[in-house]
Amino acid sequence: MKKVVVIGSGPGGSSCAALLASRGNDVTLLEQNKFIGGKCSTYEENGFLVDTGIHMFARGPSGPHGIVARELGVAQPWLIRDPSETMWNNDRGFFYLHQKLNSPGAMLDGAKAVLSRRMEVDVLNTARRSLKTFGLPGLLKELDGVRRATPSFVAKYDDVTVRDFLLQFTEDERLLAALNCLSMLLLVVPYEQASAGEFIDSVAGIFRHGTLGVPRGGAIGIPRSFMRAFKRDGGKLVLGVAAKRILSEDGRVTGVLGSDDVEYPADVVVSNAGLKKTVSMAGPENLPSEYVEYVEGLKLSYSWMAVKLFLSKRVVDLKAPSFFPIPRVHPDKIFEYCDVPGGLPEDPFLFGPMPTEWDSTLAPPNHQLIMIGVPTSNEVDQEERSQKMLDIGLEKFLGFFPEVRSHITATSRITNKDTNRITRNGTGECIGLAQVPGQVGSSKPSPKMPLGGLWAVGCDAGARGVGTEQGTASGMLVASLIN
Ligand SMILES: Cc1cc2nc3c(=O)[nH]c(=O)nc-3n(C[C@H](O)[C@H](O)[C@H](O)COP(=O)(O)OP(=O)(O)OC[C@H]3O[C@@H](n4cnc5c(N)ncnc54)[C@H](O)[C@@H]3O)c2cc1C
């Protein structure tokens, strides 16, 4: 039995702590906030249950969250809608994205979209370009590779950007624009920077399972289910106490000093605080200088902010309850504004899930909650710009659904400052490390840090996948490596 201190209760920390406790270790979990879940949490506002982020879970119960809950033997109910997303790609109407491309509903909606030319994709030129790159047998093999996303196929594209990968198949601007938006949605990195290996793995995972969904009761349902098992198995959860320092002697961790000035002794310390902060808590002088330099140079993901609209009645009734308007902007320029100081989007890509359409228990009866997400950089000192971006996003959304305006009873907003308030990293990234070439697959930082007994867990260490799923997958990996 090992004495373990886990720092942080995000999806990575909470899953790892619960798995380690269930396997007989003596585990204490320190969480600096008074609530669990990190960036994957839920709170009450205006009588609604509202997520801290803007959450959608790629593989739902089939992914790491469900796998861990089943291993721990705890209930974690999921809600799944099919079709799940409504896309707007031109001025001709809505296009519905189904969970399985080959389901009868998906084929019918696909046929309708093609017949009405709703997708506006230049199919002929795309086919011509794909054949020119691969030849027919090569193209069939490549498409099958994308569908199956085996580890070796994914690894082949880890160090290629999503944009370069796609340009092998198409130059169609509308298709590239939609897929750049998907890259920002899933990996929170624009497609000219994001890793194609991660993108293929994430997209294939969604369509393979067809269980994209949300946990009942909000995002917190995931860490809460892990924490139920954790407490059942004797784990000690300490809320409102930050780890100040990771203590070590002769190249091995000995424990953690908390903000309550209590020393929590440990043979093993697992940090969910992000690699950069973990290096600083462990003391750079206790780690090899080349490792410290390497971690300093790692790039963080971009971010999302949101306006949350609380409505007095159910106003928007879409066949698929998340709304994605693809901007009418050149695909390479959609997210350019994020990196320009003071830059604002002319026509922003929006992520507009309506959580109460997935889970009506989040609101008083017959009320509606709408989130309007807008992508941004990870900087936290851009509050004025953030508010302007959200104003632009809100107006764009209301342009599609003008009837919403007169039923708004309250609004609230989250920006990078709020994300940083949760993590206290000094940055507002959505995910953690950016899933870009050189930082994924075999180049992903190892969870084993170069100080005896110190492990990193969460989106910065060891795993793949979309947001929270990457965190929980890392929790599974680290728990098995420690045991
Ligand atoms: C706006 C927004 C939208 C998002 N949308 C999605 C989505 O749709 N789907 C999806 O899957 N993911 C989404 N994500 C991303 C997802 O929330 C993160 O990828 C995930 O929560 C990261 O998990 P993690 O385990 O790495 O740690 P985190 O969630 O970052 O948790 C880290 C924990 O460590 C704690 N901590 C840090 N330092 C200390 C310390 N010194 N002492 C004690 N505790 C400490 C923090 O308080 C926190 O609880 C979104 C995020 C945001 C912000």
PDBQT file of the ligand as one rigid body, heavy atoms in Angstrom, charges set to zero:
ROOT
HETATM    1  C1  LIG A 501     -14.893  27.078 -21.479  1.00  0.00    +0.000 C 
HETATM    2  C2  LIG A 501     -14.452  25.645 -21.536  1.00  0.00    +0.000 A 
HETATM    3  C3  LIG A 501     -15.120  24.742 -22.364  1.00  0.00    +0.000 A 
HETATM    4  C4  LIG A 501     -14.723  23.404 -22.428  1.00  0.00    +0.000 A 
HETATM    5  N1  LIG A 501     -15.435  22.521 -23.208  1.00  0.00    +0.000 NA
HETATM    6  C5  LIG A 501     -15.139  21.199 -23.159  1.00  0.00    +0.000 A 
HETATM    7  C6  LIG A 501     -15.959  20.242 -23.812  1.00  0.00    +0.000 A 
HETATM    8  O1  LIG A 501     -16.946  20.562 -24.446  1.00  0.00    +0.000 OA
HETATM    9  N2  LIG A 501     -15.634  18.919 -23.707  1.00  0.00    +0.000 N 
HETATM   10  C7  LIG A 501     -14.557  18.504 -22.990  1.00  0.00    +0.000 A 
HETATM   11  O2  LIG A 501     -14.325  17.291 -22.894  1.00  0.00    +0.000 OA
HETATM   12  N3  LIG A 501     -13.731  19.395 -22.381  1.00  0.00    +0.000 NA
HETATM   13  C8  LIG A 501     -14.008  20.723 -22.437  1.00  0.00    +0.000 A 
HETATM   14  N4  LIG A 501     -13.210  21.633 -21.782  1.00  0.00    +0.000 N 
HETATM   15  C9  LIG A 501     -11.891  21.223 -21.304  1.00  0.00    +0.000 C 
HETATM   16  C10 LIG A 501     -11.902  20.461 -20.004  1.00  0.00    +0.000 C 
HETATM   17  O3  LIG A 501     -12.670  21.107 -19.037  1.00  0.00    +0.000 OA
HETATM   18  C11 LIG A 501     -10.446  20.285 -19.539  1.00  0.00    +0.000 C 
HETATM   19  O4  LIG A 501      -9.713  19.734 -20.605  1.00  0.00    +0.000 OA
HETATM   20  C12 LIG A 501     -10.342  19.337 -18.353  1.00  0.00    +0.000 C 
HETATM   21  O5  LIG A 501     -11.148  19.763 -17.281  1.00  0.00    +0.000 OA
HETATM   22  C13 LIG A 501      -8.901  19.269 -17.896  1.00  0.00    +0.000 C 
HETATM   23  O6  LIG A 501      -8.797  18.248 -16.969  1.00  0.00    +0.000 OA
HETATM   24  P1  LIG A 501      -7.545  18.091 -16.034  1.00  0.00    +0.000 P 
HETATM   25  O7  LIG A 501      -7.721  16.843 -15.281  1.00  0.00    +0.000 OA
HETATM   26  O8  LIG A 501      -6.290  18.229 -16.830  1.00  0.00    +0.000 OA
HETATM   27  O9  LIG A 501      -7.571  19.290 -14.992  1.00  0.00    +0.000 OA
HETATM   28  P2  LIG A 501      -8.420  20.563 -14.640  1.00  0.00    +0.000 P 
HETATM   29  O10 LIG A 501      -9.837  20.427 -14.979  1.00  0.00    +0.000 OA
HETATM   30  O11 LIG A 501      -7.672  21.748 -15.156  1.00  0.00    +0.000 OA
HETATM   31  O12 LIG A 501      -8.318  20.533 -13.063  1.00  0.00    +0.000 OA
HETATM   32  C14 LIG A 501      -7.129  20.811 -12.363  1.00  0.00    +0.000 C 
HETATM   33  C15 LIG A 501      -7.451  20.838 -10.880  1.00  0.00    +0.000 C 
HETATM   34  O13 LIG A 501      -6.267  21.044 -10.133  1.00  0.00    +0.000 OA
HETATM   35  C16 LIG A 501      -6.560  21.963  -9.086  1.00  0.00    +0.000 C 
HETATM   36  N5  LIG A 501      -5.307  22.607  -8.643  1.00  0.00    +0.000 N 
HETATM   37  C17 LIG A 501      -4.436  23.321  -9.405  1.00  0.00    +0.000 A 
HETATM   38  N6  LIG A 501      -3.404  23.746  -8.646  1.00  0.00    +0.000 NA
HETATM   39  C18 LIG A 501      -3.623  23.274  -7.405  1.00  0.00    +0.000 A 
HETATM   40  C19 LIG A 501      -2.903  23.363  -6.181  1.00  0.00    +0.000 A 
HETATM   41  N7  LIG A 501      -1.735  24.029  -6.084  1.00  0.00    +0.000 N 
HETATM   42  N8  LIG A 501      -3.432  22.752  -5.078  1.00  0.00    +0.000 NA
HETATM   43  C20 LIG A 501      -4.612  22.061  -5.136  1.00  0.00    +0.000 A 
HETATM   44  N9  LIG A 501      -5.326  21.963  -6.266  1.00  0.00    +0.000 NA
HETATM   45  C21 LIG A 501      -4.833  22.549  -7.387  1.00  0.00    +0.000 A 
HETATM   46  C22 LIG A 501      -7.531  22.945  -9.733  1.00  0.00    +0.000 C 
HETATM   47  O14 LIG A 501      -8.240  23.693  -8.760  1.00  0.00    +0.000 OA
HETATM   48  C23 LIG A 501      -8.404  21.973 -10.509  1.00  0.00    +0.000 C 
HETATM   49  O15 LIG A 501      -9.434  21.462  -9.716  1.00  0.00    +0.000 OA
HETATM   50  C24 LIG A 501     -13.598  22.979 -21.671  1.00  0.00    +0.000 A 
HETATM   51  C25 LIG A 501     -12.935  23.879 -20.833  1.00  0.00    +0.000 A 
HETATM   52  C26 LIG A 501     -13.353  25.200 -20.751  1.00  0.00    +0.000 A 
HETATM   53  C27 LIG A 501     -12.616  26.141 -19.829  1.00  0.00    +0.000 C 
ENDROOT
TORSDOF 0
